[in-house]
Amino acid sequence: MTHILAIDQGTTSSRAIIFDSDMKIVATAQEEFTQHFPKSGWVEHDPDDLWSTTAGTCRAALERAGLTGADIAAIGITNQRETTVVWDKTTGKPVHNAIVWQDRRTSDFCREMREAGHEEMFTAKTGLLLDPYFSGTKLRWILENVDGARARAEAGELLFGTVDSFLIWKLTGGARHVTDATNAARTLLYDIHKGRWSTSICEALDIPRAMLPEVLDCAADFGMARADLFGREIPILGVAGDQQAATVGQACFEPGMLKSTYGTGCFALLNTGDAPVKSENRLLTTIAYQLDGKPTYALEGSIFVAGAVVQWLRDGLKIIREASETQPLAEKADDGQDVILVPAFVGLGAPYWNADCRGALYGLTRGSGPEEFAKAALESVGYQTRDLLEAMTADWDGAGDNVLRVDGGMTASDWTMQFLSDIIGAQVDRPEVLETTALGAAWLAGMRAGVYPDQEGFAKSWALERRFEPGMDEATRSGKYGAWKKAVEATLSV
């Protein structure tokens, strides 16, 4: 049993990746599922889709690898964070669709709480802001709006969890209701300083404590996957939210190390060591990972729309059929046009945290077309990343001097990564293994199982595939970023 099965349950698809004893990928299976948009600003998933695609891709990956459950030493799980599921404790049936991290339905409630002066208490305990992004207000919405949900929750009949908790409950046949510290830290309900659910916050949001899962380290005994799924019981030994798993997968174990993941959104994490750093620039203070009962903290900046902007080009504007077509279009764009896209399709994340503004295009001419739109879309990711790094530099001395390690689907685009390096004026390192989120989950499980090395050994295995160096002159860089800032200001003022 020298292989590890990593489950990577994401926002648009579920994947299963099998790693061998050398942490090399043996097989992968992926399946997309339906996104539901019942109202403007609302985003939902059917929890049964999350489970069925997860189980299906696990079986498919094993088949493609020519392996069985007998070859798997452990399972690691990484997941879309903040997405909220509530299900029946006995039957496992969800009482409502999962409310996705992108969902903005609790914007008014969050605004009311902020105006009433409650945000300081939430931030002091959780490191987060009062924003619809996080799970707590989503959970409250379900209890308030689903018939009978509150009464059933108070009677101990319902369970809450982020996606990891729901999958573990399903994998173990309802035997375990658990989560890890990184996912707990994203709920708006968890005191990251004391390492426990906050009674005062649960009372403020009227959340019954009995609904909440037990919180474990990222490498821990989360339960045994059912024998009927894989032919034998397999221990689940590693769990981390997707961005924290990517931080682990990038071996960002030292204070000052910085990574940015480009998936549906973009998420930059800066390791700040064993001390949480309070942000003065509306970044999040969070847990990067927790091992042996000891949390390592991070500053995080969250961008809601990164890879999703390419999906918009494909599914909304229909100017591309495949994501890979975006770079060739951008390369053909008219350099004389300075089209700027502010992709605030579901509001803007850090450091602006405006849930109500919406996307806008600036600088259009009669000659603007698919090429300019594609270029503006890719450039928007670089601009937003610089916003995060500027805030991190202001919060933590030396943050802006660090190499940026990148991963995620968009990093396959050399054009996008070169522009990123140009606009931030810093070195961008792309690793050999781009599946760093799944690798992080696999390492946590494999390390716990005794298959993989410790932190030091794992860090030594990190390998560079390509380094991007900034080539843009400072005048051009400042001019382009200044135009972006004006575009954002105009978007926020509407």
KOLKOLTOR-584523 format. One line per field, with one value per residue (C-alpha): x, y, z; chain; residue number from 0. Coordinates in steps of 0.001 Angstrom, whole numbers. Example, Ala and Ser with C-alpha at 12.3 -4.5 7.8 and 13.67 -1.06 7.14 Angstrom:
2
u = c(12300 13670)
v = c(-4500 -1060)
w = c(7800 7140)
chain = c(A A)
n = c(0 1)
//
This chain:
494
u = c(0 2299 -206 -2243 -5675 -6218 -9743 -9852 -13456 -13582 -16078 -16766 -15567 -14509 -11192 -9392 -5624 -3525 74 2736 5349 7519 4598 4297 874 -202 -3758 -6347 -10107 -12249 -15956 -17734 -21089 -23917 -23732 -27080 -27846 -31396 -31169 -28722 -25726 -26826 -24662 -25570 -24491 -26532 -24683 -25595 -23652 -20625 -20785 -21576 -18824 -16351 -17157 -17221 -13860 -12242 -13351 -12332 -8849 -8287 -9381 -7110 -4175 -4869 -5128 -7632 -8380 -5778 -3058 -4149 -2471 -4621 -6986 -6357 -9123 -8977 -12074 -13676 -13845 -16734 -19338 -22056 -23970 -26652 -27897 -30034 -28008 -29716 -30390 -27644 -30188 -29351 -32080 -31081 -28630 -25081 -24565 -21300 -18508 -19227 -22839 -23808 -27336 -26393 -24952 -27739 -27437 -23665 -24103 -26607 -24226 -21342 -23435 -24453 -20763 -20319 -17509 -14700 -15747 -15904 -12521 -10818 -11822 -11859 -9454 -12204 -14524 -18308 -18818 -21209 -18123 -17869 -19962 -21519 -24060 -24880 -25680 -27841 -29709 -30542 -31824 -33946 -35322 -35751 -39037 -38466 -34666 -34129 -36376 -34714 -31252 -32095 -33426 -30059 -31360 -29240 -25503 -23502 -20279 -18078 -17645 -14882 -17162 -19983 -17698 -16145 -19622 -20583 -17283 -17513 -21203 -22129 -19613 -17627 -18689 -15320 -13369 -9851 -8588 -8130 -11729 -13039 -11094 -13136 -16578 -16714 -17538 -14078 -11775 -8373 -6547 -8170 -8611 -12313 -15773 -16702 -19719 -20250 -20247 -22570 -24917 -24659 -25604 -28027 -26205 -26788 -23382 -24557 -24546 -20818 -18198 -15237 -12082 -8867 -5327 -4727 -2993 -5182 -7460 -10628 -12242 -12346 -13821 -16406 -15294 -18191 -16724 -13194 -13158 -11589 -11701 -9168 -8137 -8745 -5620 -5278 -7662 -7123 -9105 -7961 -5830 -4175 -3547 -1870 273 1368 1832 4092 6129 5593 6607 8809 7562 7656 7007 4210 2028 -849 -3291 -5237 -8394 -11960 -10744 -7252 -5939 -2601 -1305 1698 3082 3469 4616 3247 1864 -1322 -855 -3754 -4293 -4766 -5584 -8614 -6717 -7710 -5827 -6201 -4640 -2230 -2059 -2132 91 581 -1920 119 -1361 770 -876 -1109 -2316 -4655 -6001 -8970 -9936 -13343 -12810 -9616 -10106 -13815 -13083 -11944 -15155 -17008 -15222 -16233 -19745 -20909 -19420 -18786 -15646 -13612 -14403 -11460 -9519 -6307 -7547 -7298 -3527 -3310 -6099 -4339 -1107 -2927 -4545 -3934 -1261 -2605 -5788 -5774 -8950 -9388 -11796 -12769 -14290 -16567 -19191 -19942 -18467 -14823 -12835 -9653 -8664 -11946 -14592 -17499 -20262 -22524 -20386 -20482 -18106 -17167 -15100 -13203 -11360 -13497 -13227 -14927 -11905 -12223 -12965 -12291 -8527 -8753 -11349 -9117 -6096 -8059 -9399 -5939 -4443 -7176 -5715 -2301 -3735 -5793 -2778 -777 -3609 -3143 641 524 -1750 467 3552 1797 778 3977 7483 9293 6280 6824 10425 9487 9346 5760 5157 2164 -96 -3516 -4917 -4182 -467 -178 -412 3103 1650 -408 2498 4861 2366 1955 5711 5816 2996 4100 7745 8884 9979 7253 8130 6045 6671 7003 3882 1025 -1454 -167 -3591 -4022 -339 -746 -3675 -1788 1314 -703 -2283 900 3022 507 505 4305 4549 5898 8718 8402 8141 11860 12104 9005 10292 13497 11448 9875 11108 11027 9637 10024 10926 9401 11385 9896 10774 8447 9979 8820 7115 4941 4230 3167 1050 -836 -1421 -2524 -5113 -6340 -6742 -8791 -10993 -11599 -12403 -14910 -16480 -16838 -18446 -21344)
v = c(0 2743 4887 7837 8835 12596 13941 17493 18654 22041 24695 23466 19860 16974 15262 12241 11944 8957 9563 6885 6489 9155 11641 11344 11353 7910 8611 11358 11462 14584 15279 18614 19197 21682 25192 26584 30313 30651 34446 37199 36838 33407 30350 26806 23198 20054 18240 14917 16034 16800 13322 11352 13019 12520 8824 8351 9991 8000 4750 5983 7014 3615 1880 4038 3354 -372 -323 -1366 -210 -2700 -508 2713 3539 6578 9221 12957 15489 19087 21099 24350 26326 28253 26362 25408 22138 21200 17613 15228 13509 10174 9959 12207 13997 17701 20112 22634 22992 23777 27549 28224 30482 32886 33381 36907 36398 37435 40813 42809 40888 41372 45092 45367 43579 45841 48968 47726 47587 43803 43317 44075 41164 38758 39859 39716 36080 34649 36855 37277 40061 40181 39181 36794 34881 32934 30009 31404 33735 31129 28636 31196 31841 28136 27966 31057 30244 26463 25297 23528 23760 25776 23586 20439 21909 22851 19324 17922 16438 18447 18718 21540 21209 22611 20262 18247 17430 16348 14110 12537 11872 10161 8280 6926 6063 8701 7479 10733 14388 16144 18887 20253 23541 25246 24671 25567 28815 29847 29464 32786 30622 29455 31258 30862 32022 29615 26788 26163 27148 30577 30518 34270 34206 31209 33125 36274 34297 32020 28837 25707 24392 20784 21227 21875 19207 18204 20078 18092 18775 18711 15337 13251 10229 11448 8032 5017 5117 2364 -990 -1104 1936 668 -3017 -2391 263 3034 5573 9255 10871 14317 17252 20914 23620 24053 27168 25845 22533 24468 26292 22913 21536 24485 23687 27208 26138 29114 32554 34928 32286 33273 31357 32275 29769 30520 28469 29765 32533 33558 33179 34413 33182 34525 32321 34445 31639 30852 34346 35631 39029 41447 43109 46839 46504 44220 41011 37894 36371 32629 29251 28044 24528 22815 19884 18247 20658 23705 26173 28044 31297 33222 36429 35728 37787 36391 37288 35985 35876 34572 31465 32252 35183 32706 30728 34009 34468 30922 30563 34173 35964 32719 34117 30993 27306 26198 28007 27407 29782 32777 33239 33286 35873 38042 37890 39347 42226 45805 47249 50704 49919 49909 47963 47198 44621 44818 41325 42122 39620 38678 41779 42424 40533 41675 44345 46051 43677 45172 42625 44925 46327 44551 44022 46739 47248 50484 51920 50380 51628 50627 48418 46505 42851 39321 39856 42916 41266 38209 40354 42440 39280 37779 41075 41497 38530 40183 43488 41873 39890 43103 44557 41654 41889 45646 45036 42237 44419 47108 44556 42514 43892 42230 40534 42348 41108 37452 35163 34310 30579 29981 27063 26302 25987 29533 29161 26976 30208 31595 34897 35323 34416 36800 39633 38723 38973 42246 43952 42917 43576 40322 36794 34239 30560 27814 24327 21079 19776 22177 20012 21457 21498 17756 17202 19049 16849 13750 14712 15322 11877 10151 11712 10582 7086 6896 6724 10246 12243 14891 18628 19102 16185 17264 20842 19541 17712 20939 21444 24494 24116 27733 31091 34298 37513 41003 42665 45665 49067 50864 53718 51298 49203 52232 53616 50390 49755 53360 52916 49746 51557 54288 51642 49947 53296 54032 50577 50982 54393 53202)
w = c(0 -1318 -3214 -1973 -3287 -3272 -3602 -4970 -4790 -6527 -7490 -11014 -10950 -8753 -9321 -7988 -8370 -7408 -6355 -6067 -3328 -4993 -5001 -8775 -10441 -11631 -12765 -12765 -13261 -13413 -13788 -14030 -12363 -12801 -11376 -10217 -10264 -8873 -8533 -9382 -7088 -5840 -6572 -5528 -5981 -5501 -2669 -4245 -7339 -5175 -3687 -6850 -8883 -6042 -5686 -9457 -10090 -7280 -8887 -12355 -11181 -9584 -12763 -14945 -12643 -12689 -8909 -6263 -2763 -1554 -3108 -1379 1931 2705 1346 1435 826 -325 -1110 -2139 1078 2675 621 3094 3397 5926 6016 8035 10739 10166 6439 5065 2901 2394 3455 767 -2061 -997 -903 -2719 -1488 -4376 -3250 -2154 -791 2749 1690 3343 6600 6665 6034 8869 11229 10219 10662 14102 15032 15194 12667 15118 17343 14390 13038 16431 16947 13427 11467 8882 7796 7936 4328 2509 1350 4599 5793 8968 7420 4748 7499 9260 5986 5623 9196 8665 5207 4926 6448 9750 9544 12701 14826 13494 14078 17645 18178 17085 13840 11372 10769 9203 7335 4655 1702 3379 6314 4026 1960 5066 6461 3189 2858 6403 6162 8701 11267 11471 11567 11478 9737 9882 11330 7937 6871 10324 10134 7062 8594 10526 13557 14675 17095 15411 18548 21008 18493 19106 17959 19315 21620 21348 17538 17409 19698 17551 14426 16303 15283 17421 18489 18127 14328 14157 13397 15540 14494 13905 12658 8892 9299 11595 11756 10058 9789 7498 4016 3610 2282 -204 -1991 -2627 -1753 1639 4312 3655 6306 5605 7050 5487 4997 4125 2356 -1215 -729 2396 637 -2179 389 1735 -1787 -2612 535 1872 5364 6289 7399 4441 1801 -569 -3010 -5297 -6753 -9929 -10182 -10392 -8100 -7082 -3569 -2284 1098 2978 5748 8899 11200 14649 15229 13590 11936 12121 8760 8493 4786 4843 4217 6121 9018 8734 9481 6807 8263 11647 12583 15978 17498 16495 13981 11451 10425 7174 5638 2736 -86 -1975 -5548 -6523 -10306 -11918 -14050 -13994 -16301 -18964 -18415 -19006 -22337 -23248 -21843 -21633 -24619 -26536 -28170 -27347 -27240 -25101 -22389 -24350 -27072 -24738 -24941 -28772 -28824 -26236 -28221 -31248 -29323 -30455 -28166 -28923 -27032 -23239 -22507 -18809 -17406 -13750 -13314 -10387 -11528 -7902 -6305 -5465 -2848 -1115 -452 -1468 -91 -1955 -2486 -4472 -7301 -10650 -13555 -16025 -19186 -19759 -22741 -25484 -29062 -32299 -32889 -29641 -30203 -28972 -28918 -26681 -24435 -24010 -23187 -20689 -19052 -18533 -17414 -14794 -12927 -12745 -11601 -8857 -7672 -7367 -5263 -2849 -2734 -2121 860 2162 1921 3965 6614 6888 6366 3513 1961 -1333 -1592 -1853 -4821 -5765 -6205 -8476 -9288 -10712 -14208 -15394 -14702 -17805 -19808 -20252 -21445 -18284 -15995 -17792 -17443 -13773 -13232 -15188 -13313 -9809 -10621 -9007 -9797 -10434 -9996 -11581 -10147 -12031 -10312 -11039 -9129 -5880 -4208 -4637 -3851 -547 451 -670 1316 4489 4211 3041 5751 8370 6855 6898 3110 2523 4173 6862 6183 5638 3253 1370 1011 -570 -3205 -4543 -8119 -10397 -13924 -15101 -13625 -15002 -14539 -14888 -18181 -18128 -17423 -14290 -16162 -18155 -15061 -13021 -15847 -16433 -12739 -12244 -15003 -13271 -9958 -11656 -13286 -9926 -8306 -11045 -10654 -6898 -7277 -9448)
chain = c(A A A A A A A A A A A A A A A A A A A A A A A A A A A A A A A A A A A A A A A A A A A A A A A A A A A A A A A A A A A A A A A A A A A A A A A A A A A A A A A A A A A A A A A A A A A A A A A A A A A A A A A A A A A A A A A A A A A A A A A A A A A A A A A A A A A A A A A A A A A A A A A A A A A A A A A A A A A A A A A A A A A A A A A A A A A A A A A A A A A A A A A A A A A A A A A A A A A A A A A A A A A A A A A A A A A A A A A A A A A A A A A A A A A A A A A A A A A A A A A A A A A A A A A A A A A A A A A A A A A A A A A A A A A A A A A A A A A A A A A A A A A A A A A A A A A A A A A A A A A A A A A A A A A A A A A A A A A A A A A A A A A A A A A A A A A A A A A A A A A A A A A A A A A A A A A A A A A A A A A A A A A A A A A A A A A A A A A A A A A A A A A A A A A A A A A A A A A A A A A A A A A A A A A A A A A A A A A A A A A A A A A A A A A A A A A A A A A A A A A A A A A A A A A A A A A A A A A A A A A A A A A A A A A A A A A A A A A A A A A A A A A A A A A A A A A A A A)
n = c(0 1 2 3 4 5 6 7 8 9 10 11 12 13 14 15 16 17 18 19 20 21 22 23 24 25 26 27 28 29 30 31 32 33 34 35 36 37 38 39 40 41 42 43 44 45 46 47 48 49 50 51 52 53 54 55 56 57 58 59 60 61 62 63 64 65 66 67 68 69 70 71 72 73 74 75 76 77 78 79 80 81 82 83 84 85 86 87 88 89 90 91 92 93 94 95 96 97 98 99 100 101 102 103 104 105 106 107 108 109 110 111 112 113 114 115 116 117 118 119 120 121 122 123 124 125 126 127 128 129 130 131 132 133 134 135 136 137 138 139 140 141 142 143 144 145 146 147 148 149 150 151 152 153 154 155 156 157 158 159 160 161 162 163 164 165 166 167 168 169 170 171 172 173 174 175 176 177 178 179 180 181 182 183 184 185 186 187 188 189 190 191 192 193 194 195 196 197 198 199 200 201 202 203 204 205 206 207 208 209 210 211 212 213 214 215 216 217 218 219 220 221 222 223 224 225 226 227 228 229 230 231 232 233 234 235 236 237 238 239 240 241 242 243 244 245 246 247 248 249 250 251 252 253 254 255 256 257 258 259 260 261 262 263 264 265 266 267 268 269 270 271 272 273 274 275 276 277 278 279 280 281 282 283 284 285 286 287 288 289 290 291 292 293 294 295 296 297 298 299 300 301 302 303 304 305 306 307 308 309 310 311 312 313 314 315 316 317 318 319 320 321 322 323 324 325 326 327 328 329 330 331 332 333 334 335 336 337 338 339 340 341 342 343 344 345 346 347 348 349 350 351 352 353 354 355 356 357 358 359 360 361 362 363 364 365 366 367 368 369 370 371 372 373 374 375 376 377 378 379 380 381 382 383 384 385 386 387 388 389 390 391 392 393 394 395 396 397 398 399 400 401 402 403 404 405 406 407 408 409 410 411 412 413 414 415 416 417 418 419 420 421 422 423 424 425 426 427 428 429 430 431 432 433 434 435 436 437 438 439 440 441 442 443 444 445 446 447 448 449 450 451 452 453 454 455 456 457 458 459 460 461 462 463 464 465 466 467 468 469 470 471 472 473 474 475 476 477 478 479 480 481 482 483 484 485 486 487 488 489 490 491 492 493)
//
